[in-house]
Amino acid sequence: MRRKIQKVWVDDNNVYAETVDGIVASYPFQRWQRLATATKEQREDFQLSYLGIYWPQIDEDLSLESMFADAGYCQ
């Protein structure tokens, strides 16, 4: 099932996605070497697509489906 995402944001340690029905999932940047070593500006420069989140400056992708299916899920 595809979740409709209304918001994506980052902080110093994690990326978050929130669905239109209020479900929030998060992942720590430490799971990906490129995101773990990226600058704040690189982490904040992302693009949201139907399938996921893409960071063009570091050429990294994160699938929204896996984000909500994995243990990083929270409410």
Predicted model as a PDB file, atoms N, CA, C, CB and O in Angstrom, pLDDT in the B-factor column:
MODEL        1                                                                  
ATOM      1  N   MET A   1       0.829  -1.186   0.000  1.00 55.00           N  
ATOM      2  CA  MET A   1       0.000   0.000   0.000  1.00 55.00           C  
ATOM      3  C   MET A   1       0.870   1.245   0.000  1.00 55.00           C  
ATOM      4  CB  MET A   1      -0.941   0.001   1.203  1.00 55.00           C  
ATOM      5  O   MET A   1       1.766   1.379   0.834  1.00 55.00           O  
ATOM      6  N   ARG A   2       0.616   2.145  -0.918  1.00 65.00           N  
ATOM      7  CA  ARG A   2       1.350   3.412  -0.995  1.00 65.00           C  
ATOM      8  C   ARG A   2       0.733   4.395  -0.010  1.00 65.00           C  
ATOM      9  CB  ARG A   2       1.329   3.994  -2.448  1.00 65.00           C  
ATOM     10  O   ARG A   2      -0.485   4.568   0.051  1.00 65.00           O  
ATOM     11  N   ARG A   3       1.594   5.021   0.744  1.00 72.00           N  
ATOM     12  CA  ARG A   3       1.139   6.039   1.692  1.00 72.00           C  
ATOM     13  C   ARG A   3       1.323   7.409   1.055  1.00 72.00           C  
ATOM     14  CB  ARG A   3       1.917   5.945   3.048  1.00 72.00           C  
ATOM     15  O   ARG A   3       2.338   7.670   0.408  1.00 72.00           O  
ATOM     16  N   LYS A   4       0.346   8.275   1.238  1.00 84.00           N  
ATOM     17  CA  LYS A   4       0.454   9.633   0.715  1.00 84.00           C  
ATOM     18  C   LYS A   4       1.206  10.479   1.733  1.00 84.00           C  
ATOM     19  CB  LYS A   4      -0.954  10.240   0.409  1.00 84.00           C  
ATOM     20  O   LYS A   4       0.759  10.656   2.867  1.00 84.00           O  
ATOM     21  N   ILE A   5       2.338  10.990   1.316  1.00 88.00           N  
ATOM     22  CA  ILE A   5       3.210  11.766   2.202  1.00 88.00           C  
ATOM     23  C   ILE A   5       2.840  13.236   2.118  1.00 88.00           C  
ATOM     24  CB  ILE A   5       4.703  11.561   1.836  1.00 88.00           C  
ATOM     25  O   ILE A   5       2.688  13.793   1.031  1.00 88.00           O  
ATOM     26  N   GLN A   6       2.696  13.858   3.286  1.00 90.00           N  
ATOM     27  CA  GLN A   6       2.380  15.290   3.305  1.00 90.00           C  
ATOM     28  C   GLN A   6       3.582  16.139   3.699  1.00 90.00           C  
ATOM     29  CB  GLN A   6       1.232  15.558   4.262  1.00 90.00           C  
ATOM     30  O   GLN A   6       3.625  17.334   3.407  1.00 90.00           O  
ATOM     31  N   LYS A   7       4.564  15.515   4.366  1.00 92.00           N  
ATOM     32  CA  LYS A   7       5.688  16.318   4.860  1.00 92.00           C  
ATOM     33  C   LYS A   7       6.925  15.435   5.023  1.00 92.00           C  
ATOM     34  CB  LYS A   7       5.328  17.001   6.209  1.00 92.00           C  
ATOM     35  O   LYS A   7       6.832  14.297   5.483  1.00 92.00           O  
ATOM     36  N   VAL A   8       8.078  15.973   4.640  1.00 94.00           N  
ATOM     37  CA  VAL A   8       9.375  15.342   4.885  1.00 94.00           C  
ATOM     38  C   VAL A   8      10.272  16.406   5.492  1.00 94.00           C  
ATOM     39  CB  VAL A   8      10.001  14.739   3.562  1.00 94.00           C  
ATOM     40  O   VAL A   8      10.276  17.552   5.043  1.00 94.00           O  
ATOM     41  N   TRP A   9      11.039  16.024   6.524  1.00 96.00           N  
ATOM     42  CA  TRP A   9      11.966  16.960   7.132  1.00 96.00           C  
ATOM     43  C   TRP A   9      13.147  16.199   7.715  1.00 96.00           C  
ATOM     44  CB  TRP A   9      11.266  17.798   8.219  1.00 96.00           C  
ATOM     45  O   TRP A   9      13.105  14.982   7.893  1.00 96.00           O  
ATOM     46  N   VAL A  10      14.198  16.952   8.006  1.00 96.00           N  
ATOM     47  CA  VAL A  10      15.402  16.375   8.592  1.00 96.00           C  
ATOM     48  C   VAL A  10      15.792  17.179   9.824  1.00 96.00           C  
ATOM     49  CB  VAL A  10      16.564  16.344   7.563  1.00 96.00           C  
ATOM     50  O   VAL A  10      15.445  18.352   9.963  1.00 96.00           O  
ATOM     51  N   ASP A  11      16.524  16.511  10.717  1.00 96.00           N  
ATOM     52  CA  ASP A  11      17.178  17.217  11.812  1.00 96.00           C  
ATOM     53  C   ASP A  11      18.653  16.821  11.757  1.00 96.00           C  
ATOM     54  CB  ASP A  11      16.521  16.869  13.222  1.00 96.00           C  
ATOM     55  O   ASP A  11      19.114  16.351  10.717  1.00 96.00           O  
ATOM     56  N   ASP A  12      19.381  16.990  12.809  1.00 94.00           N  
ATOM     57  CA  ASP A  12      20.811  16.677  12.783  1.00 94.00           C  
ATOM     58  C   ASP A  12      21.107  15.186  12.692  1.00 94.00           C  
ATOM     59  CB  ASP A  12      21.470  17.234  14.006  1.00 94.00           C  
ATOM     60  O   ASP A  12      22.212  14.806  12.303  1.00 94.00           O  
ATOM     61  N   ASN A  13      20.151  14.334  13.040  1.00 95.00           N  
ATOM     62  CA  ASN A  13      20.408  12.903  13.108  1.00 95.00           C  
ATOM     63  C   ASN A  13      19.496  12.018  12.281  1.00 95.00           C  
ATOM     64  CB  ASN A  13      20.324  12.480  14.486  1.00 95.00           C  
ATOM     65  O   ASN A  13      19.842  10.868  12.011  1.00 95.00           O  
ATOM     66  N   ASN A  14      18.334  12.526  11.870  1.00 95.00           N  
ATOM     67  CA  ASN A  14      17.317  11.682  11.241  1.00 95.00           C  
ATOM     68  C   ASN A  14      16.614  12.369  10.085  1.00 95.00           C  
ATOM     69  CB  ASN A  14      16.299  11.259  12.262  1.00 95.00           C  
ATOM     70  O   ASN A  14      16.634  13.592   9.948  1.00 95.00           O  
ATOM     71  N   VAL A  15      15.989  11.536   9.254  1.00 95.00           N  
ATOM     72  CA  VAL A  15      15.045  12.006   8.246  1.00 95.00           C  
ATOM     73  C   VAL A  15      13.675  11.493   8.670  1.00 95.00           C  
ATOM     74  CB  VAL A  15      15.434  11.512   6.787  1.00 95.00           C  
ATOM     75  O   VAL A  15      13.555  10.370   9.161  1.00 95.00           O  
ATOM     76  N   TYR A  16      12.649  12.305   8.484  1.00 94.00           N  
ATOM     77  CA  TYR A  16      11.287  11.975   8.888  1.00 94.00           C  
ATOM     78  C   TYR A  16      10.353  12.133   7.702  1.00 94.00           C  
ATOM     79  CB  TYR A  16      10.827  12.863  10.064  1.00 94.00           C  
ATOM     80  O   TYR A  16      10.584  12.959   6.819  1.00 94.00           O  
ATOM     81  N   ALA A  17       9.292  11.330   7.691  1.00 91.00           N  
ATOM     82  CA  ALA A  17       8.220  11.470   6.707  1.00 91.00           C  
ATOM     83  C   ALA A  17       6.906  11.294   7.444  1.00 91.00           C  
ATOM     84  CB  ALA A  17       8.363  10.431   5.532  1.00 91.00           C  
ATOM     85  O   ALA A  17       6.762  10.413   8.292  1.00 91.00           O  
ATOM     86  N   GLU A  18       5.940  12.156   7.103  1.00 92.00           N  
ATOM     87  CA  GLU A  18       4.618  12.084   7.730  1.00 92.00           C  
ATOM     88  C   GLU A  18       3.560  11.907   6.656  1.00 92.00           C  
ATOM     89  CB  GLU A  18       4.328  13.353   8.574  1.00 92.00           C  
ATOM     90  O   GLU A  18       3.563  12.608   5.644  1.00 92.00           O  
ATOM     91  N   THR A  19       2.656  10.965   6.885  1.00 89.00           N  
ATOM     92  CA  THR A  19       1.562  10.721   5.948  1.00 89.00           C  
ATOM     93  C   THR A  19       0.425  11.700   6.205  1.00 89.00           C  
ATOM     94  CB  THR A  19       1.058   9.269   6.062  1.00 89.00           C  
ATOM     95  O   THR A  19       0.392  12.384   7.229  1.00 89.00           O  
ATOM     96  N   VAL A  20      -0.499  11.755   5.264  1.00 90.00           N  
ATOM     97  CA  VAL A  20      -1.654  12.647   5.426  1.00 90.00           C  
ATOM     98  C   VAL A  20      -2.527  12.239   6.596  1.00 90.00           C  
ATOM     99  CB  VAL A  20      -2.484  12.669   4.157  1.00 90.00           C  
ATOM    100  O   VAL A  20      -3.271  13.061   7.129  1.00 90.00           O  
ATOM    101  N   ASP A  21      -2.445  10.956   7.009  1.00 88.00           N  
ATOM    102  CA  ASP A  21      -3.234  10.525   8.171  1.00 88.00           C  
ATOM    103  C   ASP A  21      -2.434  10.572   9.471  1.00 88.00           C  
ATOM    104  CB  ASP A  21      -3.756   9.115   7.948  1.00 88.00           C  
ATOM    105  O   ASP A  21      -2.849   9.985  10.470  1.00 88.00           O  
ATOM    106  N   GLY A  22      -1.290  11.265   9.472  1.00 90.00           N  
ATOM    107  CA  GLY A  22      -0.565  11.537  10.701  1.00 90.00           C  
ATOM    108  C   GLY A  22       0.441  10.495  11.154  1.00 90.00           C  
ATOM    109  O   GLY A  22       0.973  10.606  12.258  1.00 90.00           O  
ATOM    110  N   ILE A  23       0.721   9.481  10.335  1.00 88.00           N  
ATOM    111  CA  ILE A  23       1.719   8.478  10.706  1.00 88.00           C  
ATOM    112  C   ILE A  23       3.095   9.014  10.354  1.00 88.00           C  
ATOM    113  CB  ILE A  23       1.451   7.116   9.990  1.00 88.00           C  
ATOM    114  O   ILE A  23       3.314   9.501   9.245  1.00 88.00           O  
ATOM    115  N   VAL A  24       4.027   8.925  11.302  1.00 91.00           N  
ATOM    116  CA  VAL A  24       5.380   9.434  11.105  1.00 91.00           C  
ATOM    117  C   VAL A  24       6.368   8.275  11.156  1.00 91.00           C  
ATOM    118  CB  VAL A  24       5.733  10.503  12.173  1.00 91.00           C  
ATOM    119  O   VAL A  24       6.302   7.424  12.043  1.00 91.00           O  
ATOM    120  N   ALA A  25       7.280   8.255  10.194  1.00 90.00           N  
ATOM    121  CA  ALA A  25       8.371   7.283  10.178  1.00 90.00           C  
ATOM    122  C   ALA A  25       9.682   8.059  10.192  1.00 90.00           C  
ATOM    123  CB  ALA A  25       8.282   6.332   8.926  1.00 90.00           C  
ATOM    124  O   ALA A  25       9.756   9.178   9.684  1.00 90.00           O  
ATOM    125  N   SER A  26      10.705   7.461  10.772  1.00 89.00           N  
ATOM    126  CA  SER A  26      12.009   8.121  10.798  1.00 89.00           C  
ATOM    127  C   SER A  26      13.111   7.100  10.584  1.00 89.00           C  
ATOM    128  CB  SER A  26      12.220   8.868  12.128  1.00 89.00           C  
ATOM    129  O   SER A  26      12.945   5.910  10.850  1.00 89.00           O  
ATOM    130  N   TYR A  27      14.227   7.587  10.103  1.00 89.00           N  
ATOM    131  CA  TYR A  27      15.431   6.786   9.904  1.00 89.00           C  
ATOM    132  C   TYR A  27      16.623   7.609  10.363  1.00 89.00           C  
ATOM    133  CB  TYR A  27      15.589   6.347   8.409  1.00 89.00           C  
ATOM    134  O   TYR A  27      16.688   8.806  10.085  1.00 89.00           O  
ATOM    135  N   PRO A  28      17.563   6.993  11.058  1.00 93.00           N  
ATOM    136  CA  PRO A  28      18.793   7.703  11.411  1.00 93.00           C  
ATOM    137  C   PRO A  28      19.719   7.784  10.197  1.00 93.00           C  
ATOM    138  CB  PRO A  28      19.510   7.003  12.593  1.00 93.00           C  
ATOM    139  O   PRO A  28      19.820   6.829   9.427  1.00 93.00           O  
ATOM    140  N   PHE A  29      20.383   8.907  10.030  1.00 94.00           N  
ATOM    141  CA  PHE A  29      21.328   9.080   8.927  1.00 94.00           C  
ATOM    142  C   PHE A  29      22.473   8.075   8.997  1.00 94.00           C  
ATOM    143  CB  PHE A  29      21.884  10.496   8.931  1.00 94.00           C  
ATOM    144  O   PHE A  29      23.084   7.764   7.974  1.00 94.00           O  
ATOM    145  N   GLN A  30      22.765   7.575  10.166  1.00 94.00           N  
ATOM    146  CA  GLN A  30      23.882   6.643  10.336  1.00 94.00           C  
ATOM    147  C   GLN A  30      23.714   5.355   9.531  1.00 94.00           C  
ATOM    148  CB  GLN A  30      24.043   6.303  11.796  1.00 94.00           C  
ATOM    149  O   GLN A  30      24.688   4.630   9.331  1.00 94.00           O  
ATOM    150  N   ARG A  31      22.509   5.059   9.071  1.00 90.00           N  
ATOM    151  CA  ARG A  31      22.278   3.849   8.263  1.00 90.00           C  
ATOM    152  C   ARG A  31      22.895   3.942   6.879  1.00 90.00           C  
ATOM    153  CB  ARG A  31      20.794   3.590   8.129  1.00 90.00           C  
ATOM    154  O   ARG A  31      23.096   2.918   6.225  1.00 90.00           O  
ATOM    155  N   TRP A  32      23.196   5.138   6.425  1.00 90.00           N  
ATOM    156  CA  TRP A  32      23.775   5.343   5.099  1.00 90.00           C  
ATOM    157  C   TRP A  32      25.037   6.177   5.232  1.00 90.00           C  
ATOM    158  CB  TRP A  32      22.762   6.029   4.143  1.00 90.00           C  
ATOM    159  O   TRP A  32      25.015   7.270   5.796  1.00 90.00           O  
ATOM    160  N   GLN A  33      26.125   5.656   4.712  1.00 94.00           N  
ATOM    161  CA  GLN A  33      27.414   6.343   4.804  1.00 94.00           C  
ATOM    162  C   GLN A  33      27.355   7.756   4.224  1.00 94.00           C  
ATOM    163  CB  GLN A  33      28.486   5.536   4.085  1.00 94.00           C  
ATOM    164  O   GLN A  33      27.856   8.703   4.831  1.00 94.00           O  
ATOM    165  N   ARG A  34      26.746   7.891   3.056  1.00 95.00           N  
ATOM    166  CA  ARG A  34      26.687   9.214   2.408  1.00 95.00           C  
ATOM    167  C   ARG A  34      25.904  10.224   3.247  1.00 95.00           C  
ATOM    168  CB  ARG A  34      26.049   9.094   1.018  1.00 95.00           C  
ATOM    169  O   ARG A  34      26.311  11.380   3.365  1.00 95.00           O  
ATOM    170  N   LEU A  35      24.801   9.798   3.819  1.00 95.00           N  
ATOM    171  CA  LEU A  35      24.022  10.704   4.660  1.00 95.00           C  
ATOM    172  C   LEU A  35      24.712  10.962   5.996  1.00 95.00           C  
ATOM    173  CB  LEU A  35      22.629  10.134   4.897  1.00 95.00           C  
ATOM    174  O   LEU A  35      24.633  12.066   6.535  1.00 95.00           O  
ATOM    175  N   ALA A  36      25.373   9.966   6.519  1.00 95.00           N  
ATOM    176  CA  ALA A  36      26.071  10.120   7.801  1.00 95.00           C  
ATOM    177  C   ALA A  36      27.194  11.149   7.709  1.00 95.00           C  
ATOM    178  CB  ALA A  36      26.637   8.775   8.262  1.00 95.00           C  
ATOM    179  O   ALA A  36      27.464  11.865   8.673  1.00 95.00           O  
ATOM    180  N   THR A  37      27.845  11.222   6.556  1.00 97.00           N  
ATOM    181  CA  THR A  37      28.977  12.142   6.401  1.00 97.00           C  
ATOM    182  C   THR A  37      28.609  13.418   5.657  1.00 97.00           C  
ATOM    183  CB  THR A  37      30.103  11.449   5.676  1.00 97.00           C  
ATOM    184  O   THR A  37      29.467  14.274   5.443  1.00 97.00           O  
ATOM    185  N   ALA A  38      27.363  13.558   5.264  1.00 97.00           N  
ATOM    186  CA  ALA A  38      26.914  14.747   4.532  1.00 97.00           C  
ATOM    187  C   ALA A  38      26.856  15.968   5.449  1.00 97.00           C  
ATOM    188  CB  ALA A  38      25.534  14.497   3.898  1.00 97.00           C  
ATOM    189  O   ALA A  38      26.719  15.845   6.667  1.00 97.00           O  
ATOM    190  N   THR A  39      26.960  17.117   4.850  1.00 97.00           N  
ATOM    191  CA  THR A  39      26.796  18.363   5.597  1.00 97.00           C  
ATOM    192  C   THR A  39      25.310  18.622   5.847  1.00 97.00           C  
ATOM    193  CB  THR A  39      27.437  19.554   4.832  1.00 97.00           C  
ATOM    194  O   THR A  39      24.450  17.992   5.232  1.00 97.00           O  
ATOM    195  N   LYS A  40      25.026  19.529   6.732  1.00 95.00           N  
ATOM    196  CA  LYS A  40      23.635  19.903   7.007  1.00 95.00           C  
ATOM    197  C   LYS A  40      22.955  20.403   5.730  1.00 95.00           C  
ATOM    198  CB  LYS A  40      23.572  20.990   8.110  1.00 95.00           C  
ATOM    199  O   LYS A  40      21.805  20.060   5.458  1.00 95.00           O  
ATOM    200  N   GLU A  41      23.668  21.206   4.961  1.00 97.00           N  
ATOM    201  CA  GLU A  41      23.117  21.747   3.722  1.00 97.00           C  
ATOM    202  C   GLU A  41      22.808  20.632   2.717  1.00 97.00           C  
ATOM    203  CB  GLU A  41      24.092  22.757   3.107  1.00 97.00           C  
ATOM    204  O   GLU A  41      21.781  20.679   2.041  1.00 97.00           O  
ATOM    205  N   GLN A  42      23.689  19.631   2.614  1.00 97.00           N  
ATOM    206  CA  GLN A  42      23.443  18.512   1.713  1.00 97.00           C  
ATOM    207  C   GLN A  42      22.238  17.695   2.165  1.00 97.00           C  
ATOM    208  CB  GLN A  42      24.679  17.620   1.624  1.00 97.00           C  
ATOM    209  O   GLN A  42      21.440  17.261   1.334  1.00 97.00           O  
ATOM    210  N   ARG A  43      22.099  17.482   3.454  1.00 96.00           N  
ATOM    211  CA  ARG A  43      20.957  16.723   3.977  1.00 96.00           C  
ATOM    212  C   ARG A  43      19.642  17.450   3.766  1.00 96.00           C  
ATOM    213  CB  ARG A  43      21.147  16.440   5.454  1.00 96.00           C  
ATOM    214  O   ARG A  43      18.611  16.820   3.531  1.00 96.00           O  
ATOM    215  N   GLU A  44      19.672  18.776   3.849  1.00 96.00           N  
ATOM    216  CA  GLU A  44      18.456  19.569   3.685  1.00 96.00           C  
ATOM    217  C   GLU A  44      18.056  19.735   2.222  1.00 96.00           C  
ATOM    218  CB  GLU A  44      18.643  20.929   4.315  1.00 96.00           C  
ATOM    219  O   GLU A  44      16.941  20.164   1.929  1.00 96.00           O  
ATOM    220  N   ASP A  45      18.957  19.398   1.307  1.00 97.00           N  
ATOM    221  CA  ASP A  45      18.690  19.516  -0.125  1.00 97.00           C  
ATOM    222  C   ASP A  45      18.200  18.173  -0.652  1.00 97.00           C  
ATOM    223  CB  ASP A  45      19.961  19.982  -0.895  1.00 97.00           C  
ATOM    224  O   ASP A  45      18.972  17.401  -1.222  1.00 97.00           O  
ATOM    225  N   PHE A  46      16.911  17.898  -0.459  1.00 95.00           N  
ATOM    226  CA  PHE A  46      16.326  16.645  -0.921  1.00 95.00           C  
ATOM    227  C   PHE A  46      15.125  16.917  -1.810  1.00 95.00           C  
ATOM    228  CB  PHE A  46      15.920  15.764   0.268  1.00 95.00           C  
ATOM    229  O   PHE A  46      14.544  18.003  -1.802  1.00 95.00           O  
ATOM    230  N   GLN A  47      14.773  15.891  -2.577  1.00 95.00           N  
ATOM    231  CA  GLN A  47      13.610  15.960  -3.452  1.00 95.00           C  
ATOM    232  C   GLN A  47      12.693  14.793  -3.096  1.00 95.00           C  
ATOM    233  CB  GLN A  47      14.025  15.922  -4.969  1.00 95.00           C  
ATOM    234  O   GLN A  47      13.144  13.659  -2.934  1.00 95.00           O  
ATOM    235  N   LEU A  48      11.427  15.084  -2.980  1.00 91.00           N  
ATOM    236  CA  LEU A  48      10.427  14.064  -2.685  1.00 91.00           C  
ATOM    237  C   LEU A  48       9.771  13.634  -3.990  1.00 91.00           C  
ATOM    238  CB  LEU A  48       9.364  14.590  -1.672  1.00 91.00           C  
ATOM    239  O   LEU A  48       9.320  14.471  -4.772  1.00 91.00           O  
ATOM    240  N   SER A  49       9.719  12.328  -4.221  1.00 84.00           N  
ATOM    241  CA  SER A  49       9.025  11.797  -5.387  1.00 84.00           C  
ATOM    242  C   SER A  49       7.945  10.830  -4.922  1.00 84.00           C  
ATOM    243  CB  SER A  49      10.015  11.096  -6.357  1.00 84.00           C  
ATOM    244  O   SER A  49       7.762  10.621  -3.723  1.00 84.00           O  
ATOM    245  N   TYR A  50       7.244  10.251  -5.862  1.00 78.00           N  
ATOM    246  CA  TYR A  50       6.195   9.289  -5.550  1.00 78.00           C  
ATOM    247  C   TYR A  50       6.753   8.077  -4.813  1.00 78.00           C  
ATOM    248  CB  TYR A  50       5.490   8.846  -6.826  1.00 78.00           C  
ATOM    249  O   TYR A  50       6.075   7.492  -3.969  1.00 78.00           O  
ATOM    250  N   LEU A  51       7.991   7.702  -5.134  1.00 80.00           N  
ATOM    251  CA  LEU A  51       8.586   6.491  -4.562  1.00 80.00           C  
ATOM    252  C   LEU A  51       9.511   6.734  -3.373  1.00 80.00           C  
ATOM    253  CB  LEU A  51       9.343   5.777  -5.617  1.00 80.00           C  
ATOM    254  O   LEU A  51       9.738   5.822  -2.578  1.00 80.00           O  
ATOM    255  N   GLY A  52      10.046   7.938  -3.238  1.00 88.00           N  
ATOM    256  CA  GLY A  52      10.986   8.125  -2.154  1.00 88.00           C  
ATOM    257  C   GLY A  52      11.569   9.512  -2.042  1.00 88.00           C  
ATOM    258  O   GLY A  52      11.022  10.490  -2.552  1.00 88.00           O  
ATOM    259  N   ILE A  53      12.696   9.567  -1.357  1.00 93.00           N  
ATOM    260  CA  ILE A  53      13.414  10.809  -1.105  1.00 93.00           C  
ATOM    261  C   ILE A  53      14.773  10.685  -1.767  1.00 93.00           C  
ATOM    262  CB  ILE A  53      13.546  11.105   0.432  1.00 93.00           C  
ATOM    263  O   ILE A  53      15.439   9.657  -1.646  1.00 93.00           O  
ATOM    264  N   TYR A  54      15.186  11.739  -2.469  1.00 95.00           N  
ATOM    265  CA  TYR A  54      16.463  11.731  -3.182  1.00 95.00           C  
ATOM    266  C   TYR A  54      17.280  12.956  -2.760  1.00 95.00           C  
ATOM    267  CB  TYR A  54      16.240  11.718  -4.730  1.00 95.00           C  
ATOM    268  O   TYR A  54      16.766  14.073  -2.711  1.00 95.00           O  
ATOM    269  N   TRP A  55      18.548  12.727  -2.460  1.00 96.00           N  
ATOM    270  CA  TRP A  55      19.496  13.786  -2.129  1.00 96.00           C  
ATOM    271  C   TRP A  55      20.456  13.935  -3.306  1.00 96.00           C  
ATOM    272  CB  TRP A  55      20.269  13.471  -0.795  1.00 96.00           C  
ATOM    273  O   TRP A  55      21.410  13.165  -3.415  1.00 96.00           O  
ATOM    274  N   PRO A  56      20.228  14.907  -4.189  1.00 97.00           N  
ATOM    275  CA  PRO A  56      21.037  15.026  -5.411  1.00 97.00           C  
ATOM    276  C   PRO A  56      22.509  15.348  -5.168  1.00 97.00           C  
ATOM    277  CB  PRO A  56      20.455  16.082  -6.286  1.00 97.00           C  
ATOM    278  O   PRO A  56      23.368  14.876  -5.912  1.00 97.00           O  
ATOM    279  N   GLN A  57      22.812  16.129  -4.161  1.00 97.00           N  
ATOM    280  CA  GLN A  57      24.208  16.502  -3.922  1.00 97.00           C  
ATOM    281  C   GLN A  57      25.088  15.321  -3.545  1.00 97.00           C  
ATOM    282  CB  GLN A  57      24.279  17.537  -2.839  1.00 97.00           C  
ATOM    283  O   GLN A  57      26.295  15.335  -3.787  1.00 97.00           O  
ATOM    284  N   ILE A  58      24.477  14.289  -2.945  1.00 97.00           N  
ATOM    285  CA  ILE A  58      25.263  13.119  -2.532  1.00 97.00           C  
ATOM    286  C   ILE A  58      24.818  11.843  -3.246  1.00 97.00           C  
ATOM    287  CB  ILE A  58      25.156  12.924  -1.024  1.00 97.00           C  
ATOM    288  O   ILE A  58      25.325  10.759  -2.959  1.00 97.00           O  
ATOM    289  N   ASP A  59      23.869  11.976  -4.178  1.00 96.00           N  
ATOM    290  CA  ASP A  59      23.350  10.865  -4.978  1.00 96.00           C  
ATOM    291  C   ASP A  59      22.892   9.699  -4.103  1.00 96.00           C  
ATOM    292  CB  ASP A  59      24.414  10.386  -5.962  1.00 96.00           C  
ATOM    293  O   ASP A  59      23.345   8.567  -4.273  1.00 96.00           O  
ATOM    294  N   GLU A  60      21.991   9.990  -3.167  1.00 95.00           N  
ATOM    295  CA  GLU A  60      21.446   8.977  -2.256  1.00 95.00           C  
ATOM    296  C   GLU A  60      19.932   8.955  -2.369  1.00 95.00           C  
ATOM    297  CB  GLU A  60      21.877   9.254  -0.791  1.00 95.00           C  
ATOM    298  O   GLU A  60      19.293  10.000  -2.493  1.00 95.00           O  
ATOM    299  N   ASP A  61      19.357   7.747  -2.324  1.00 93.00           N  
ATOM    300  CA  ASP A  61      17.911   7.547  -2.384  1.00 93.00           C  
ATOM    301  C   ASP A  61      17.432   6.792  -1.158  1.00 93.00           C  
ATOM    302  CB  ASP A  61      17.517   6.793  -3.662  1.00 93.00           C  
ATOM    303  O   ASP A  61      18.155   5.967  -0.598  1.00 93.00           O  
ATOM    304  N   LEU A  62      16.210   7.082  -0.750  1.00 91.00           N  
ATOM    305  CA  LEU A  62      15.560   6.350   0.331  1.00 91.00           C  
ATOM    306  C   LEU A  62      14.136   6.043  -0.101  1.00 91.00           C  
ATOM    307  CB  LEU A  62      15.583   7.161   1.670  1.00 91.00           C  
ATOM    308  O   LEU A  62      13.373   6.949  -0.434  1.00 91.00           O  
ATOM    309  N   SER A  63      13.783   4.777  -0.093  1.00 88.00           N  
ATOM    310  CA  SER A  63      12.444   4.349  -0.463  1.00 88.00           C  
ATOM    311  C   SER A  63      11.476   4.643   0.675  1.00 88.00           C  
ATOM    312  CB  SER A  63      12.428   2.850  -0.817  1.00 88.00           C  
ATOM    313  O   SER A  63      11.730   4.277   1.823  1.00 88.00           O  
ATOM    314  N   LEU A  64      10.367   5.303   0.356  1.00 84.00           N  
ATOM    315  CA  LEU A  64       9.345   5.567   1.374  1.00 84.00           C  
ATOM    316  C   LEU A  64       8.687   4.279   1.823  1.00 84.00           C  
ATOM    317  CB  LEU A  64       8.288   6.536   0.841  1.00 84.00           C  
ATOM    318  O   LEU A  64       8.333   4.143   2.994  1.00 84.00           O  
ATOM    319  N   GLU A  65       8.516   3.333   0.915  1.00 81.00           N  
ATOM    320  CA  GLU A  65       7.905   2.052   1.268  1.00 81.00           C  
ATOM    321  C   GLU A  65       8.737   1.343   2.337  1.00 81.00           C  
ATOM    322  CB  GLU A  65       7.760   1.156   0.016  1.00 81.00           C  
ATOM    323  O   GLU A  65       8.188   0.839   3.317  1.00 81.00           O  
ATOM    324  N   SER A  66      10.051   1.301   2.154  1.00 81.00           N  
ATOM    325  CA  SER A  66      10.902   0.634   3.146  1.00 81.00           C  
ATOM    326  C   SER A  66      10.969   1.431   4.438  1.00 81.00           C  
ATOM    327  CB  SER A  66      12.312   0.425   2.590  1.00 81.00           C  
ATOM    328  O   SER A  66      11.103   0.862   5.522  1.00 81.00           O  
ATOM    329  N   MET A  67      10.877   2.734   4.321  1.00 80.00           N  
ATOM    330  CA  MET A  67      10.928   3.584   5.515  1.00 80.00           C  
ATOM    331  C   MET A  67       9.764   3.270   6.457  1.00 80.00           C  
ATOM    332  CB  MET A  67      10.901   5.073   5.116  1.00 80.00           C  
ATOM    333  O   MET A  67       9.942   3.216   7.674  1.00 80.00           O  
ATOM    334  N   PHE A  68       8.578   3.064   5.893  1.00 78.00           N  
ATOM    335  CA  PHE A  68       7.413   2.783   6.723  1.00 78.00           C  
ATOM    336  C   PHE A  68       7.304   1.310   7.106  1.00 78.00           C  
ATOM    337  CB  PHE A  68       6.160   3.212   6.006  1.00 78.00           C  
ATOM    338  O   PHE A  68       6.630   0.974   8.080  1.00 78.00           O  
ATOM    339  N   ALA A  69       7.955   0.434   6.357  1.00 78.00           N  
ATOM    340  CA  ALA A  69       7.895  -0.998   6.655  1.00 78.00           C  
ATOM    341  C   ALA A  69       8.932  -1.425   7.673  1.00 78.00           C  
ATOM    342  CB  ALA A  69       8.076  -1.797   5.394  1.00 78.00           C  
ATOM    343  O   ALA A  69       8.789  -2.474   8.302  1.00 78.00           O  
ATOM    344  N   ASP A  70       9.973  -0.626   7.844  1.00 64.00           N  
ATOM    345  CA  ASP A  70      11.094  -1.015   8.702  1.00 64.00           C  
ATOM    346  C   ASP A  70      10.871  -0.608  10.160  1.00 64.00           C  
ATOM    347  CB  ASP A  70      12.387  -0.393   8.185  1.00 64.00           C  
ATOM    348  O   ASP A  70       9.859   0.003  10.502  1.00 64.00           O  
ATOM    349  N   ALA A  71      11.811  -0.950  10.982  1.00 46.00           N  
ATOM    350  CA  ALA A  71      11.736  -0.646  12.411  1.00 46.00           C  
ATOM    351  C   ALA A  71      11.832   0.834  12.714  1.00 46.00           C  
ATOM    352  CB  ALA A  71      12.820  -1.366  13.142  1.00 46.00           C  
ATOM    353  O   ALA A  71      11.596   1.233  13.854  1.00 46.00           O  
ATOM    354  N   GLY A  72      12.170   1.669  11.736  1.00 50.00           N  
ATOM    355  CA  GLY A  72      12.234   3.107  11.942  1.00 50.00           C  
ATOM    356  C   GLY A  72      10.871   3.746  12.082  1.00 50.00           C  
ATOM    357  O   GLY A  72      10.781   4.949  12.329  1.00 50.00           O  
ATOM    358  N   TYR A  73       9.808   2.975  11.933  1.00 51.00           N  
ATOM    359  CA  TYR A  73       8.438   3.474  12.011  1.00 51.00           C  
ATOM    360  C   TYR A  73       8.111   3.934  13.424  1.00 51.00           C  
ATOM    361  CB  TYR A  73       7.446   2.396  11.562  1.00 51.00           C  
ATOM    362  O   TYR A  73       8.439   3.256  14.399  1.00 51.00           O  
ATOM    363  N   CYS A  74       7.466   5.083  13.528  1.00 50.00           N  
ATOM    364  CA  CYS A  74       7.006   5.557  14.835  1.00 50.00           C  
ATOM    365  C   CYS A  74       5.697   6.324  14.630  1.00 50.00           C  
ATOM    366  CB  CYS A  74       8.092   6.463  15.532  1.00 50.00           C  
ATOM    367  O   CYS A  74       5.339   6.660  13.502  1.00 50.00           O  
ATOM    368  N   GLN A  75       5.003   6.593  15.706  1.00 46.00           N  
ATOM    369  CA  GLN A  75       3.778   7.398  15.622  1.00 46.00           C  
ATOM    370  C   GLN A  75       3.867   8.550  16.572  1.00 46.00           C  
ATOM    371  CB  GLN A  75       2.533   6.559  15.923  1.00 46.00           C  
ATOM    372  O   GLN A  75       2.938   9.353  16.658  1.00 46.00           O  
TER     373      GLN A  75                                                      
ENDMDL                                                                          
END                                                                             
